[in-house]
Amino acid sequence: MCILAFALLQIGKMRKILVTGGAGFIGSNYLKLVLEQGDWQVINLDKLTYAGNLGNLSFSRDNPNYNFIEGDICDTTLVQKLFEEHQFCRVVHFAAESHVDNSIDNPTEFVQTNIVGTFNLLQAAFRNWMQGPYSYKKGKENCRFVHISTDEVYGSLGKTGLFTEQTPYSPNSPYSASKASSDMLVRSYFHTYGMPVITTNCSNNYGPHQHREKLIPTIIRKALSGEPIPIYGDGLNIRDWLYVDDHCRGIDLAANEGVIGETYNIGGENERTNLYIAQHITAIMNQLTPKKNGGNYADQIDFVSDRPGHDFRYAIDATKIMGQLGWKPQEDFESGIKKTVSWYLENKNRFKE
């Protein structure tokens, strides 16, 4: 048998995974991890909204284990057709509208994508994998549906305490409410139908390929352009920051070794105020790309009117995934942010996309 024929035969035998939203920030970094492992034939379904960018997927070029399909998870016919054609045995669901400011201005898109889209995927998986409640079709016993969510579903913390998997949901924005709703749908399919689902809730991600609208890319691009760097309120709102590669490793562990029906919180244990983020990034930029006039990028920090309903603090307790699955972040904020700033300085064209 020739080498090409053997390779095609091996590809035909590989398990197929559906990744939704794989052209986005976290999804593209996860796809890179999965394709490097070489264990799966990957189908990436992405609508290519403003937040999706095929440039994030240059590593997949000419990879025989990868296939891109442009489409909407809200398209019930398309989603069901893909399940029937490819017989996925795993779904990793990233596709979501995710920017809080946009959800305040236009909540409709968030309800459609985050709630209706998740429902469509769950329904297609149920029809493809299950004969009925708690009864798998033959050969589908090891399928898994991994739902990627956020710590924002838990609401806002005071100065102390951490979000655990038992923290009651208390979403405070249309975005977090839509994600909380999708989490509840996923949970219901496990308890009602015995669907093999796993949910992960993460803290704020950062790293290469993040969209220009998010906080860290905004700080960098505004600094480079000489514009004011907008910081909401007094800048003392706190987030727990998680380097995207660490998050992707956590998702992969949960998908492979997690317990069906369980939720795993993935956090970086890196609580920082928004003001610290801006000051630290501008300090790095002063070193890596000094202003020609010798000025300080930090002088561009500009305090603006606070976001409506701005949650004060998020912080995740990742004890469960650390203790049960052996996950541990490899980057602290200071090491990860230096890599991130360096990447954006080397890829300044990304700010135009």
N, C-alpha and C positions, 0 to 999 in steps of 0.2 A: 504494500500500500504506500502510495507517495506521501510525502510529508504534509502537503496541503490537504489531502483527503483525510489523513489521520487527524489533523488539527480540526477540521470541520466536524469530524465525527465526535471528537472530544467536546467541542462547543455544544453540539447537539445533546450531549449527555449532562451538561452542567445544569445546576439548579438555577431558576430564574427569579430575580428579585425586581420588584417595582419600587423605584424611588421617585417620589413626587416632589416637585420643586427643586430638582437637582441642579438647576442653573443659578440658584440663589447662593447666598453667602455660605450658610452652614451646609446646605445640601451638596454644593460643589466640593467642599472640603471633605465631606463624608464619602462622596463618590471616588475621590482620589484614593482614600484609604482602602475602600472595597476593591477597586480595580488593581491596586498594588498587591493585594492579597491573592487575587487570581482565582478565587473559589466560586465566583458567581458570574452568570451572564446577566448584565444589568440593562434594564429598560428605564430610561429617565423620562418621565412625563412632566412637562413644564409648559405653562401658558405663555411664558416669556412676557410677563408684565414689565413695567419699568424696572422692577427689582431683579429680574432674571437676565442673565447675560451669558451668551455662549462663549464669550471670551474667558469666563471662569473655568472653562472645560477644555482648554488647549491640551492638557495632559491626556485626554481621551482620544485624540486624533489617531485614526488608523488602528485603534484597539478593537480586535474582533469580538471581544466580550461586551462591547458597549453599543447601545442603540438609543438614539434620541427621538422622542415623539413630541411634537408641539401640540398641546391640547389642554383642555380645561377639566379639572377634577369635578366640576359641576355638570359636565356633559355625561349624563347617565349612560347613554347609548355607547359612547366611546369607551368609557371605563369598563362597562360590562364586556364589550367586544375584546378589549385588551386582555382581560382575565381569561376569557374563553380561548383566545388565540395562544397566549403564552403560558397559561397554567402556572402562574406565579406561586411559589411556595413561601414567599416572604414579601411583605410590604413595609417600607420605611417611609413614613408620611411626614415630610417637611412642609409641603406647600401650604402657605398661609399668607394673608395680609398681616403685617407685623408692626407697622409704625404707629405709635400711639397718637401723634399729632394728626395723622391722616384719618385715624378712626374717629377723632373728634369732629373733623370736617365732613367726612363721608362714611358713616357707619354701615351703610347698605352693603358695600363691597365686602366688609368684614364678616357680616352675617352670612352672605352667600358663600364665600370661599371657605371660611373657617368652620362653619356649621354644616351647611348643605353639602359642601364638597366632601367633608369628612364622612357624613352620612352615606353619600354615594359610594365611597370606597369601602366602608363597612358592609354595605348591602351586597356589593359585588363580591367581596371576599367571602361573606356568609354563603351566598349562592354557589360559589365555586368550591368551597372547602367543606361545607356541612350538608348532611342529609336532612337535618332538623336540629332542634336544640340538643346540645351535648352529644351529638352523633356526627363523627367525621366521615367523609367519603373516603373510600379506600385510597391509600397513598397520600392523603392529606393530613395525616396525624401529626406531622412535625412542622406544619405551617405556622407562621407567626406574623402578627400585625403590630408594628411598632409605631406608636404615635408620639410625635415630638411636640412638647408643650413648653410652657414658661412658668417661672416663679411668680409672675404678675397675677396669676389666678388667685393667689393667696391674699392679695390685698397689700396693705402697708404695715410695716413694723414700726414700733417706737425705737428708742435708743438701745434697747436690749432685746434678746430673744432671737430665735432662728426659725425658718420655715422647715418643718418636717413633713413627711408623707401623710401625717395625721392632722396637719393644720387645716382647719375649716376654710373652705373657699370664700373669698370676699372680694371679688373683682371690682375695680373702681373706674375703669374706662371701657368704652365700647370694644376696644381691642381685647382687653383681658377678659371681658364678659363673653366674647365670642369664643375665645380659647377655653374658658371654663366650660362653656356649653359643649364644645367638642370633646373635652375630657370626659364629661358626664355621659355623652353618647358612647364613647369607647368603653367606659366602665359598664354601661348597661348591656352592651353586647356580650360582655363576659358573664355577667350575673344572670342574664336572661337566656342566652343561647349557648353559653360555654365556649364562646369564641376565644381563640388563642391570642389575646391582646397583651401588650405591655406598654405602659406610658412612662415617658421620661419628662421631668420638669427641670429646666435649666435656668441658671442665672444669666446675667448679661454677657453675651459673647463678644469677642473682639479678635482681630487677626486679618490676614490677607483676604482680599476680595469682598470686604464688607461694603454695602452700598453707601454712596457719598452722603446720603441724608442722615445717617446715624451719627451719634455724638463724636466718636473718636475720629472718623474720617472728616467730619465737619471741622473739628478743631485744626486738623492738619491742613486742609485745603484753604480755610480762611486765613490761617497763619501765612501760608505761602503767597496768597493773593494780596496780602496787606489789608484785608478787610477786618472789621470787628469780629471777635470770636464770641458768639452769643452763649451766655450761661444763664439758665433760668433762675429767677429769684436771687437768693443769696449764695447759691452754688453749694449749699451744704447738704443737699439730698444725697443719700448714700446708696450705692449699688455694689453687689458682689460680682466681680469680674472674672470671667472664665475664658481662657485661651481656646480658640475654636478647635485646634487639634486635640486638646484634652477632652473637650466635649464629644468629639467624634469617636474617640476611643471608648468613652463611657457608653455611648449609644451602641457601639459594636458589641461591647461586653453584655449589655442588657439584652440585646437581640439574640446573642448566642447562648448566654448562660443564665439569663434572668428567669424568674419564676412567672409562669403564665398568670395573668390577672393582677400582677403587682405594679406598683409605681416606684420609680427610682428618681430621687432628686440628685441632680448633678450640679455642683457649685465649685467655684474656684478658691473659696476661703480667702478672697482678696477684696475686702470691703474698702472702698475709697469714695470720698466725696467727689461730686462733679468738678468742684473747684480744684481739688488736688489733681484730678485727671488733666485738666487744662494746664495747670502750672507745670506738671511733670512732663507732659508732651512738649510744651514750649521750651522747657529746659533742655530736653534731648535735641530739639531742632536747633537751638542755639549752638550746640556742639557739632551736629552733623551737617548743617547747612546754614552757617551764620549769615545774618543780614549784611548786605554790602555796606550799609551805613553804620554798622556796629550796634544797631539797636537790639532791643529785647522783644522777642515775640510775645512775651507775657503782657506787655503793655497794650496789646490788642484785645485782651479779655474785656468783655462788655456784658454787664449784668442787665438782663432784659426781663420784662414782665413774666411772672411765673406761669407755667402751663396750668390750665384748669384741672382741678382734681389731682394735682401732682403728688404721687405717693412719696412719703418721706424716705423710707428705707426698705431695701430688700436684702435678705441674707439667707443662704441655704445651709442646712445641716445635711451634709453628704455622708453621714455615718453609715447609712444602710448600704449604699453601693460600694463604699470602701470596705466595710466589714464582710459583706456577703459575696461580693464579686471581685474584690481585690483591686478596685480602681483607685488611682491616685493621680492628681494633676502633676504634670512634669514641669509646668511653668508657674512661677509666681508672677505677680503683675509687673514687677520691674523688669524681669527678663522678657516676658511676653510682649510688653509694650515697646521695648526697644526693637525687637524683631518686626513688630507691626509698623512702627514709624519708618524704619529702614525700607520696608517693602513698599510703602506708599511713596517714599521719596524716589525710589527706583522705578515706580510705575505711575508717574504723575498724570499720565494720559487718562487714567481711570477716573479722575475727577471730572472729566468731560462727558462721561457716559451717564 
